[in-house]
Amino acid sequence: MGGPLYHGGMCLIAFHWQTDGTLPLLVAANRDEFYARPTAPMAWWDGGRILAGRDLEAGGTWLGLTPAGRFAALTNHRDPKALRAGTPSRGQLPVRFLEGRGSAASFLDELRTEAPAFNPFSLLLYDGRDLLGYESRLDRRIAFTPGIHAVSNGAFDEPWPKVEALKAGMAAGGLDDEGLLGLLAEPRAYGDDLLPQTGVSLDWERALSPAFIRTPTYGTRASTLVRLGLETVMVLEQRFTRDGPQGRSEFRFERAG
C-alpha cells in the first residue's frame, strides 16, 4: 500500500454551533499527517498572539485561536488528481485570518480571488460573531445553521461514515473531554460499500475511513477540543506518535476584548 498523495490539515472536524447560550462553539477535531512531518505542539506564538500548533516543514497551522476568541481550522480536500506542485502552503490561511481583525465574511471575500492558487481546501472561521465555512474547489461560502456539523477531506456535512458517526456521538450529548476524545479515538473501519471514492486506492480508502487513523507511515497526530465560550476558552490537545499517545496540553483563558 503506497502512501497517500496528499498532506493532511485537520482531517476531521465536528463542531456544535449555537448562536445563544454561553458556549457558542464546541469543536472536536483530528489532525492526520505523516509521522515524519515535523510538528510543534500547540503553544502561544509570539508572546501570546496566536494559540496553535505549528507545521515545521511548510509553516502555518491547521487549527488556532486568538486571545479575543477568533478561531480558524483547515482541512485539505482529498483528490490526488487536483494536486499541483509548487502551490503555496494552505497552512498559512488560518494564520492570516487569526492575525487580522476583520470579519470572517470580509476575509473570505478577499480570499476568493486567490483561492485557486492553492490546492483544494475547506476553511472554518469564527470571528467572535459569525461562523463561516469555505470550500475552495466550489468557491462556496457557508453560513452554518445552529446545530452539529462536520467536515473531513470532502465537503462540509458530506456524509462520510466517520463524519456521520462523530456527529451522532456529539448529538448524544453530555460528553465531557474524555468522552469527546473517545469519539475521536474511534478506530473502526467501514465496509467498502460505505466508503467515499476520492481518487486514492481502495486500500487507502479503507485505511483512512476510521476517525482515528493508524498506518505505518501516516496517522492521527493530534486530537483537539475547543470550548469557545462568551467569556472563557478551553483548548485541549492530545498528541500521538506511531507508537501511541505522546503528550497532552491544556489551555484556559479569559477572552480578551
Beta strands, then each sheet from edge to edge (+ up, - down):
strand 1: 10-17
strand 2: 25-34
strand 3: 39-45
strand 4: 50-55
strand 5: 63-65
strand 6: 71-76
strand 7: 121-126
strand 8: 131-135
strand 9: 140-143
strand 10: 147-151
strand 11: 218-228
strand 12: 232-241
strand 13: 244-254
sheet 1: 10+ 1- 2+ 11- 12+ 13-
sheet 2: 3+ 4- 5+ 6- 7+ 8- 9+
end
